[in-house]
Amino acid sequence: MRIGLTGTYSSGKTLTSLIISDYLNLPRTEARTMREILPHAAPGKTLEEVSSPELIQMIITRHMDRVIHEYKHKERFISDGCSLQEWIYGSVRVKYGMNPNQSIHLKQGETVSKTAELAYFESIMSELGKVFKRHVKESFDAFIHLPNELPLAKDGHRPVNELFRSASDDLLKETFDELGIKYHIVGGSLEERANTISEILNIKPVKTIEESIASANEKYKTLIM
């Protein structure tokens, strides 16, 4: 059973995937975060400062990370996100600019002016989207989607705003529908999420939820955030 755990920024994907991996004894796959990839792709720059070619490099790198980890576990895993999210991360920047923090003043339905750079970047993301969509459709059996119900983390490392976040969430669900991919929306507390996911996947827990949450929180602290 190849399960993807998706959601927009600050939806709790990483912590929830750590809990589910421990709770249901499912191998967990992941990819390096953009800010882990950043020093190699664009030394000395912040995520707000990267150019469109540098961002494309980072998107491809993260996709490759995912493919390697998914292949390693092959037929049984839960993935912290999926390659569609890298494509969406780039695609939504066409609407809100290479640095979405600069478009935080926009209202619902408004977008930045499409410069020549953004237009070309959009065409590249459109073609990459075809590859990523094929990969995801062939590589996963189902998805658990976490709703946009938590506040956006103000950690200084996320060049996104609320419009960017909601647009990303909408595009991901639209893409699932376009590809005919089955997904379940699961919200609530960590305990509620874990128990609902256990029921959906029809996998009996191997530990108590309290043990899995405690273990996940300890692992979460060790991650490069």
C-alpha positions as CSV (number, residue, x, y, z in Angstrom):
1,M,0.0,0.0,0.0
2,R,1.6,3.2,-1.2
3,I,0.1,6.1,0.6
4,G,0.8,9.8,0.2
5,L,0.1,12.3,3.0
6,T,-0.5,15.7,1.5
7,G,-1.5,19.1,2.6
8,T,-0.5,22.7,2.2
9,Y,2.1,24.6,4.2
10,S,1.8,24.2,8.0
11,S,-0.9,21.6,7.7
12,G,1.1,19.2,9.9
13,K,2.3,16.7,7.2
14,T,5.7,15.9,8.7
15,L,4.5,15.4,12.3
16,T,1.5,13.4,11.2
17,S,3.5,11.2,8.9
18,L,6.0,10.5,11.7
19,I,3.1,9.4,13.9
20,I,1.4,7.2,11.3
21,S,4.7,5.6,10.4
22,D,5.2,4.6,14.1
23,Y,1.5,3.9,14.9
24,L,0.9,1.6,11.9
25,N,4.4,0.4,11.3
26,L,4.6,1.9,7.8
27,P,8.0,2.8,6.3
28,R,8.1,6.6,5.9
29,T,9.5,8.4,2.8
30,E,10.4,12.0,2.5
31,A,12.5,14.5,0.6
32,R,14.9,17.2,1.8
33,T,13.2,20.5,2.4
34,M,13.7,23.5,0.1
35,R,15.8,25.2,2.8
36,E,18.0,22.1,3.1
37,I,18.5,22.1,-0.7
38,L,19.0,25.9,-0.9
39,P,22.7,26.1,0.2
40,H,23.7,23.7,-2.6
41,A,21.4,25.2,-5.3
42,A,21.8,28.9,-4.5
43,P,24.7,29.5,-2.0
44,G,24.3,32.6,0.0
45,K,20.7,33.2,-1.0
46,T,17.4,33.0,0.9
47,L,14.3,31.3,-0.6
48,E,12.9,34.8,-1.3
49,E,16.0,35.7,-3.4
50,V,16.3,32.6,-5.7
51,S,15.8,33.1,-9.4
52,S,13.4,31.0,-11.5
53,P,16.2,28.8,-12.9
54,E,17.5,28.2,-9.4
55,L,14.0,27.3,-8.2
56,I,13.6,24.9,-11.1
57,Q,16.8,23.2,-10.0
58,M,15.5,22.9,-6.4
59,I,12.1,21.5,-7.6
60,I,13.8,18.8,-9.7
61,T,16.2,17.9,-6.8
62,R,13.3,17.5,-4.4
63,H,11.4,15.3,-6.9
64,M,14.5,13.1,-7.4
65,D,14.8,12.7,-3.6
66,R,11.2,11.5,-3.5
67,V,11.6,9.1,-6.3
68,I,14.7,7.5,-4.7
69,H,13.0,7.0,-1.4
70,E,9.7,5.7,-2.9
71,Y,11.7,3.2,-5.0
72,K,13.6,2.1,-1.9
73,H,10.4,1.1,-0.1
74,K,8.5,0.1,-3.3
75,E,5.2,-1.4,-2.4
76,R,4.6,-0.2,1.2
77,F,5.2,3.2,2.6
78,I,3.6,6.5,3.7
79,S,5.1,9.5,2.1
80,D,5.5,13.0,3.7
81,G,4.1,14.8,0.7
82,C,4.5,14.0,-3.0
83,S,6.0,15.4,-6.2
84,L,2.8,17.2,-7.1
85,Q,3.6,19.6,-4.3
86,E,6.9,20.6,-5.8
87,W,5.2,21.4,-9.1
88,I,2.4,23.3,-7.3
89,Y,5.0,25.3,-5.3
90,G,6.4,26.5,-8.6
91,S,3.1,26.9,-10.4
92,V,1.5,29.1,-7.8
93,R,4.6,31.4,-7.8
94,V,3.4,32.4,-11.3
95,K,0.4,33.9,-9.6
96,Y,2.1,35.5,-6.6
97,G,5.6,36.2,-7.9
98,M,9.0,34.6,-7.4
99,N,8.9,36.1,-3.8
100,P,5.3,35.7,-2.6
101,N,6.1,37.8,0.5
102,Q,6.1,40.8,-1.8
103,S,2.5,40.1,-2.9
104,I,1.0,39.7,0.5
105,H,-1.1,42.8,-0.1
106,L,-3.1,41.1,-2.9
107,K,-6.7,40.3,-2.4
108,Q,-8.6,37.1,-3.3
109,G,-8.5,36.7,-7.1
110,E,-5.7,39.2,-7.7
111,T,-2.3,38.1,-9.1
112,V,1.0,39.8,-9.9
113,S,1.7,41.1,-13.4
114,K,3.1,38.3,-15.6
115,T,6.5,39.4,-16.6
116,A,8.4,37.7,-19.4
117,E,10.4,35.7,-16.8
118,L,7.2,34.5,-15.1
119,A,5.6,33.6,-18.5
120,Y,8.6,31.5,-19.4
121,F,8.7,30.0,-15.9
122,E,5.0,29.1,-16.3
123,S,5.7,27.3,-19.5
124,I,8.5,25.2,-17.9
125,M,6.3,24.4,-14.9
126,S,3.5,23.3,-17.2
127,E,5.8,20.8,-18.9
128,L,7.3,19.6,-15.6
129,G,3.7,19.1,-14.3
130,K,3.1,16.5,-17.0
131,V,6.1,14.4,-15.7
132,F,5.2,14.8,-12.1
133,K,1.5,13.9,-12.6
134,R,2.5,10.7,-14.5
135,H,4.9,9.8,-11.7
136,V,2.4,10.3,-8.9
137,K,-0.4,8.5,-10.7
138,E,1.8,5.5,-11.2
139,S,3.5,5.5,-7.8
140,F,0.7,5.9,-5.3
141,D,-2.4,3.9,-4.4
142,A,-4.2,6.6,-2.4
143,F,-3.8,9.9,-0.6
144,I,-4.6,11.2,2.8
145,H,-5.1,15.0,2.6
146,L,-4.8,17.2,5.6
147,P,-7.1,20.3,5.4
148,N,-5.9,23.9,5.7
149,E,-7.0,24.3,9.3
150,L,-3.9,25.3,11.2
151,P,-2.3,28.7,11.3
152,L,0.7,29.4,9.0
153,A,3.9,28.9,10.9
154,K,5.8,32.1,11.3
155,D,9.3,30.6,11.3
156,G,10.9,33.0,8.8
157,H,11.7,30.2,6.4
158,R,8.5,30.1,4.3
159,P,8.2,32.6,1.5
160,V,4.4,32.0,1.3
161,N,1.3,33.9,2.4
162,E,-2.3,32.9,3.1
163,L,-3.4,33.4,-0.5
164,F,-0.4,31.3,-1.7
165,R,-1.3,28.6,0.8
166,S,-5.0,28.3,0.0
167,A,-4.3,28.5,-3.8
168,S,-1.8,25.6,-3.4
169,D,-4.3,23.5,-1.4
170,D,-7.0,24.1,-4.1
171,L,-4.7,23.2,-7.0
172,L,-3.6,20.0,-5.3
173,K,-7.2,18.8,-4.8
174,E,-8.1,19.9,-8.4
175,T,-5.2,17.8,-9.7
176,F,-6.2,14.7,-7.7
177,D,-9.6,15.1,-9.3
178,E,-8.1,15.6,-12.8
179,L,-6.0,12.5,-12.5
180,G,-8.8,10.4,-10.9
181,I,-6.7,9.8,-7.8
182,K,-8.6,8.7,-4.7
183,Y,-8.0,10.9,-1.6
184,H,-9.5,11.2,1.9
185,I,-9.6,14.5,3.8
186,V,-8.7,13.9,7.4
187,G,-8.5,16.7,10.0
188,G,-8.8,17.1,13.7
189,S,-6.4,16.5,16.6
190,L,-3.3,14.3,16.2
191,E,-5.2,11.4,17.9
192,E,-8.2,11.9,15.6
193,R,-6.1,12.0,12.5
194,A,-4.2,8.8,13.5
195,N,-7.3,6.8,14.3
196,T,-9.2,7.9,11.2
197,I,-6.2,7.1,9.0
198,S,-5.9,3.7,10.6
199,E,-9.6,3.0,9.8
200,I,-9.3,4.3,6.2
201,L,-6.2,2.1,5.5
202,N,-7.6,-0.8,7.5
203,I,-4.3,-1.2,9.3
204,K,-4.3,-2.2,13.0
205,P,-2.1,0.0,15.2
206,V,1.0,-1.7,16.6
207,K,1.4,0.8,19.5
208,T,-0.8,3.1,21.5
209,I,-1.4,6.5,20.1
210,E,0.2,8.2,23.1
211,E,3.5,6.2,22.5
212,S,3.5,7.1,18.8
213,I,2.9,10.8,19.4
214,A,5.7,10.9,22.0
215,S,8.0,9.1,19.6
216,A,7.1,11.3,16.7
217,N,7.6,14.5,18.7
218,E,11.1,13.4,19.6
219,K,12.0,12.6,16.0
220,Y,10.5,15.9,14.9
221,K,12.9,17.8,17.1
222,T,15.9,16.2,15.3
223,L,14.8,17.3,11.8
224,I,16.4,20.2,10.1
225,M,13.6,22.7,10.1
